């Protein structure tokens, strides 16, 4: 009986400690916010096309397979919409769609998109700031804020956000490589 | 003169409580005779061959006696199930990344898996009453961990896979030995 109690205590601790930790971390001020920044050896107008053009976007955002424009006449600019199609390897390779609407569009320096998963799992905001550093160099700052609608995803937010940030850092590093490679060719 | 330790451990792990002592005794007797007649290396080779050849039969006997059912249950419930559940949990976490991500996991997630598997295998080891049963539990824990790794969606690094397969039986045996010493 003594051992059964000990085992029960160990298992309870294994469940309670992570649960309490996640609940506490879920209330931090920057919950759901991921940031990444990179300095690229190319002028802002060259970098801008990589953020705005769907075909180019697919090259540096990993797991993005397609970018659709519901209204091809108004593909860019304030109020324009685009649908990002992503392959979800963690969900059996299924395709997920994210509807994005431009809420700020000031080329070649600022872009903000309101994003929402078409299945209603999350919504949020994705913004890009391009700072001209002079001498043909640009600093790209990207910030993503996500709010999870499902309670379990919301509960796991302290685990999701750091992984999202890590992925974002890898993506902007890929963006840097691609932009600089194209800039060298020119 | 002693036969190879790993072969002895395999024998204790696969044989049931009723058979382990007799089979080990008989093999040891033959081993000593062979060592005296043809040398230690021939004796060791013969011992290993005998253990490997009789492993399936001994395991079959153990299953038929019903004893193995506990081990399979221990391996599935205590080791494979938590690992698979954690794998699903990490898949869910990665699936909720707004711009998605692949099947690679952060080192922290791998570490959580190893800790969880060690604790669960240790709990199983603490429940074993005899050495033979503890060896069986340890073997089942390693097999359970291997099965869970094989079924998991994530791309597991080789180092992590080896660590899990070794840590599960090691923690099970360590807790058994610690409990027996008290």
Interface residues (C-beta under 8 A of the other chain):
Chain A: X3 X6 X7 X10 X11 X14 X61 X62 X63 X64 X84 X86 X87 X88 X89 X90 X91 X96 X98 X115 X117 X121 X122 X124 X126 X144 X146 X148 X152 X153 X156 X159 X160 X162 X163 X164 X166 X167 X168 X171
Chain B: X89 X90 X91 X92 X93 X94 X95 X96 X97 X98 X99 X100 X101 X102 X103 X106 X116 X119 X123 X126 X127 X153 X179
